[in-house]
Structure formats: C-alpha cells, structure tokens
Amino acid sequence: MSETIRSERLALIDLLETLTPEEWSTPSLCTGWTVQDVAAHIAWAPAAGIGETALGFVRSGLRINKFVADSARRWSRRGPEAIVGQLRANAATGAKPIGLPQVAALTDAIVHGLDIRRPLHRERPISLRAFTPVADYLVGTRWPGSTVVGGSARRRIEGVSLVADDIGWTHGGGPEVHATAEALMLVLAGRPVGEAELSGPGADLLSARL
C-alpha cells in the first residue's frame, strides 16, 4: 500500500504544480473549502504533532469537523509553494495523520484528490489497487469516525449492489447500481454525484439517499 499512497500523492502534486491562482481559489467539492484549503489539509494533517492537534481540537470546542475546517483554512494561508513542499515531504516519508491507519492516508489522497480534480475538470482514473482499500475503509468506518469521512457509507449503500464497470469492482447485495469507480468513490465519501452517473435498477434508491 505504501507505494500506492506515494504514487497517488505524487500524481496530485503534479496537478497542483500546474494550477493558476484562479484555480487554486476554485471552490472544491468540500463545502466552503477552496482547492487551496483542501490541498493544505492533506499537506499538514499528516504532519501535525500531538500538541498542535490537541490544542486545535480544544480551540474548536471539541467539534471534530470544525477543528478540521479551521486547521485547513489556517494552513491554507501558508500558500501554494509551502503546500506543495509539504506534500512532497509527505510523499517521501509516508506520513499519515496521528492515530489513524495507513489506509487513511490513501483515502485522503484519493477522496480529496477528487474534491480538487472534479471542479477543475482534471480527470484521473482510479485503479482497482487504489480503489479497493479506500472503499473498504469508508464502508467499514462507523460513528464517530464516519463524521469526518462524509457520514456513514454503510447506511448510504445498504440494500444495493454497487458495480464499478470500469475496474470490475462490486460490493453488496440487492438491485445493482452501475457507475464509474470515480462516481462510486464520491458516493462512498458522501460527495455529490449527478443522477446521470448512476444507472441500473438500484440507481433511484441510491440517488434518493445522496
């Protein structure tokens, strides 16, 4: 998994290095966050020490999502050059957020990568090797951990069978929902997906939960 994490991180760095100032300020899929805010979050969340994390959590009134958002915006002020530099350091060291499994770093790279790429119309296919552990992690994460990964993916997809046609991945039981790996990753992470991106007998049921 380490090499997959590194590869996804470097691919995102390659994209960020091409962005104009206007693109850095583009709203991301994370409500209220710009592309720069998202990039700052995935740059410094793995590098934040225990003291910084604890202090920020207290300052946010012990509200985890507020802490994450406040931290991202604070780190964002350091600017694109510093953000890319920290992302490169993370790719080199394999850093991950404190207290979380290694797959959390891959999840950040994939999901937050989509948060950045989609609004910029910069597509990049998700491989089965990268998709599977992230999907398993999102489906298996329960409250309170699910509050920071887009809510309960398990409840969102209950009773339907997901089929990623482009990579041959399937999950669950019930009426099938067909989509690309990218669209299904967005579903699992609680991000918006166009109704036209989902098809099959279970598509209407799933769409109603999004």
Backbone torsions as a table, in degrees:
resi	resn	phi	psi	omega
1	MET	NA	-30.0	-177.5
2	SER	-56.9	-42.6	-179.0
3	GLU	-69.4	-34.6	177.5
4	THR	-65.6	-42.4	177.2
5	ILE	-59.8	-47.6	-178.8
6	ARG	-60.7	-44.0	-179.0
7	SER	-62.0	-43.3	179.9
8	GLU	-68.0	-39.0	177.9
9	ARG	-64.1	-43.7	-179.2
10	LEU	-66.8	-35.2	178.0
11	ALA	-64.3	-39.1	178.2
12	LEU	-68.6	-39.5	176.5
13	ILE	-59.5	-43.9	179.0
14	ASP	-57.6	-40.1	178.0
15	LEU	-66.9	-49.6	-175.8
16	LEU	-59.2	-33.6	-178.8
17	GLU	-68.8	-11.6	179.8
18	THR	-99.1	-4.4	-170.7
19	LEU	-77.1	144.3	173.4
20	THR	-84.5	165.0	175.9
21	PRO	-55.7	-36.8	179.3
22	GLU	-65.2	-38.1	179.7
23	GLU	-70.2	-36.8	176.5
24	TRP	-60.5	-31.9	-177.4
25	SER	-93.1	4.7	179.3
26	THR	-66.3	137.2	174.7
27	PRO	-60.9	133.8	179.2
28	SER	-90.1	-176.6	174.7
29	LEU	-72.7	-15.7	175.7
30	CYS	-81.5	114.9	-175.0
31	THR	-53.9	125.7	177.8
32	GLY	83.3	-1.6	-179.7
33	TRP	-109.1	137.1	170.4
34	THR	-83.3	170.8	173.1
35	VAL	-55.2	-41.5	-179.9
36	GLN	-63.9	-39.2	178.2
37	ASP	-62.0	-44.3	-179.5
38	VAL	-63.8	-45.8	179.5
39	ALA	-61.1	-39.8	178.6
40	ALA	-64.3	-39.7	179.6
41	HIS	-60.7	-49.1	-177.1
42	ILE	-75.5	-15.2	175.4
43	ALA	-76.2	-48.6	-170.3
44	TRP	-101.7	-16.1	177.3
45	ALA	-57.7	-40.9	178.1
46	PRO	-73.5	-17.8	-175.0
47	ALA	-99.1	-11.0	-177.2
48	ALA	-68.3	133.3	179.4
49	GLY	-80.0	172.1	-179.0
50	ILE	-61.7	-43.3	-178.7
51	GLY	-63.0	-46.9	179.4
52	GLU	-62.4	-42.0	-179.4
53	THR	-65.0	-45.9	-179.0
54	ALA	-64.1	-43.0	-179.9
55	LEU	-64.6	-43.0	179.4
56	GLY	-64.9	-36.1	179.1
57	PHE	-65.9	-42.2	178.5
58	VAL	-65.2	-45.2	-180.0
59	ARG	-61.3	-25.8	180.0
60	SER	-90.4	12.8	178.2
61	GLY	68.9	28.9	179.9
62	LEU	61.9	23.9	176.6
63	ARG	-100.8	111.0	-169.2
64	ILE	-62.0	-43.5	-178.5
65	ASN	-68.8	-34.6	175.5
66	LYS	-66.1	-41.3	177.4
67	PHE	-59.7	-45.3	-179.4
68	VAL	-63.0	-45.0	-178.7
69	ALA	-67.1	-44.2	179.5
70	ASP	-61.3	-42.7	-179.6
71	SER	-63.9	-43.9	-178.6
72	ALA	-60.3	-44.4	-178.5
73	ARG	-69.5	-35.0	177.7
74	ARG	-66.8	-46.7	179.2
75	TRP	-65.0	-32.5	-177.6
76	SER	-59.7	-29.9	-177.7
77	ARG	-67.3	-12.1	177.9
78	ARG	-72.2	-19.5	173.1
79	GLY	96.2	161.4	-176.1
80	PRO	-57.2	-41.1	-177.5
81	GLU	-62.4	-45.2	178.7
82	ALA	-66.5	-37.2	179.6
83	ILE	-62.8	-49.1	-179.6
84	VAL	-63.9	-38.5	178.1
85	GLY	-61.2	-42.3	178.9
86	GLN	-69.5	-37.4	176.1
87	LEU	-61.0	-38.8	177.9
88	ARG	-65.6	-40.4	177.5
89	ALA	-61.8	-41.8	178.9
90	ASN	-62.9	-41.0	179.3
91	ALA	-63.3	-35.1	-178.8
92	ALA	-74.6	-36.5	-174.7
93	THR	-97.2	-16.8	-175.9
94	GLY	74.9	24.2	-177.9
95	ALA	-57.9	146.4	177.0
96	LYS	-138.2	157.8	179.1
97	PRO	-59.5	144.5	-178.7
98	ILE	-58.1	132.8	173.5
99	GLY	80.0	1.9	-178.5
100	LEU	-112.8	154.2	179.5
101	PRO	-71.2	166.7	-178.2
102	GLN	-58.4	-35.0	-177.7
103	VAL	-63.9	-20.5	177.5
104	ALA	-63.8	-34.8	177.7
105	ALA	-67.1	-39.2	177.0
106	LEU	-67.9	-38.3	178.1
107	THR	-61.3	-44.7	177.6
108	ASP	-60.1	-43.7	-177.8
109	ALA	-64.7	-40.5	-177.8
110	ILE	-76.8	-54.9	-174.0
111	VAL	-68.9	-49.2	179.2
112	HIS	-69.5	-25.6	172.2
113	GLY	-61.1	-41.1	176.3
114	LEU	-68.4	-36.4	176.8
115	ASP	-57.2	-32.0	-180.0
116	ILE	-88.0	-46.6	-171.7
117	ARG	-68.3	-42.9	-174.5
118	ARG	-58.3	-52.1	-179.6
119	PRO	-63.7	-24.7	-180.0
120	LEU	-91.1	-4.5	-178.5
121	HIS	58.6	42.1	177.7
122	ARG	-113.7	89.7	-174.3
123	GLU	-78.2	149.3	172.5
124	ARG	-150.2	121.0	-178.1
125	PRO	-60.0	146.6	175.4
126	ILE	-99.2	125.2	-179.6
127	SER	-78.2	158.1	176.7
128	LEU	-60.4	-36.8	-179.6
129	ARG	-62.5	-35.9	178.8
130	ALA	-85.2	-36.7	-174.7
131	PHE	-66.9	-46.8	-170.1
132	THR	-59.5	-51.8	-179.5
133	PRO	-64.9	-33.7	178.7
134	VAL	-68.9	-44.6	178.2
135	ALA	-60.4	-44.2	178.7
136	ASP	-61.6	-39.9	-179.8
137	TYR	-65.8	-45.0	-179.0
138	LEU	-65.6	-42.3	180.0
139	VAL	-68.0	-34.5	-176.4
140	GLY	-85.8	-9.6	-178.1
141	THR	-82.2	123.6	-178.2
142	ARG	-113.2	170.2	-179.3
143	TRP	-59.7	138.3	8.3
144	PRO	-89.3	-6.8	-178.7
145	GLY	-60.4	-30.1	-178.0
146	SER	-66.4	-17.5	-178.4
147	THR	-65.5	-23.3	-179.0
148	VAL	-105.4	6.6	177.6
149	VAL	-124.3	33.5	174.5
150	GLY	87.2	15.1	-178.9
151	GLY	89.7	-173.6	-174.3
152	SER	-78.6	104.0	175.9
153	ALA	-66.0	-35.1	-178.3
154	ARG	-59.4	-45.2	178.5
155	ARG	-69.4	-35.6	-176.6
156	ARG	-63.8	-36.2	-174.2
157	ILE	-105.8	7.4	-178.0
158	GLU	-59.3	133.2	174.9
159	GLY	85.5	4.0	175.9
160	VAL	-127.9	159.8	176.8
161	SER	-108.5	120.2	-179.7
162	LEU	-89.6	135.9	179.4
163	VAL	-132.1	113.5	174.6
164	ALA	-90.4	100.0	-171.7
165	ASP	-63.1	-30.7	-173.8
166	ASP	-82.0	-17.6	-179.6
167	ILE	-124.4	-1.1	176.7
168	GLY	74.5	27.6	179.7
169	TRP	-98.5	137.7	176.3
170	THR	-134.5	155.3	178.7
171	HIS	-157.2	140.7	171.2
172	GLY	89.4	-174.1	179.3
173	GLY	-140.8	152.3	-177.8
174	GLY	119.9	-167.9	179.7
175	PRO	-59.8	138.4	-173.7
176	GLU	-78.0	144.3	170.9
177	VAL	-121.4	117.1	-179.4
178	HIS	-100.6	139.3	179.1
179	ALA	-166.5	176.6	172.0
180	THR	-77.1	163.6	175.8
181	ALA	-60.2	-37.9	-179.8
182	GLU	-62.5	-47.4	-179.2
183	ALA	-63.3	-41.2	-180.0
184	LEU	-69.5	-33.4	175.7
185	MET	-63.6	-39.8	177.3
186	LEU	-64.5	-39.7	175.9
187	VAL	-59.7	-48.4	-177.8
188	LEU	-64.0	-31.3	-177.6
189	ALA	-93.1	6.2	176.9
190	GLY	72.8	27.8	178.3
191	ARG	-98.2	160.7	179.8
192	PRO	-69.5	140.5	178.1
193	VAL	-136.1	136.5	178.1
194	GLY	-69.3	141.3	-179.4
195	GLU	-57.7	-33.7	-178.9
196	ALA	-67.8	-14.6	-179.5
197	GLU	-82.9	-11.9	-179.7
198	LEU	-112.8	137.6	178.1
199	SER	-141.4	169.5	-179.3
200	GLY	105.2	168.9	-174.8
201	PRO	-64.4	-20.9	-180.0
202	GLY	-97.9	2.6	-173.3
203	ALA	-64.7	-42.3	-178.8
204	ASP	-64.3	-40.8	179.4
205	LEU	-62.6	-46.2	-179.8
206	LEU	-67.1	-42.7	-179.0
207	SER	-58.5	-35.3	-178.7
208	ALA	-67.0	-18.0	-178.9
209	ARG	-95.1	-7.5	-174.1
210	LEU	-88.7	NA	NA
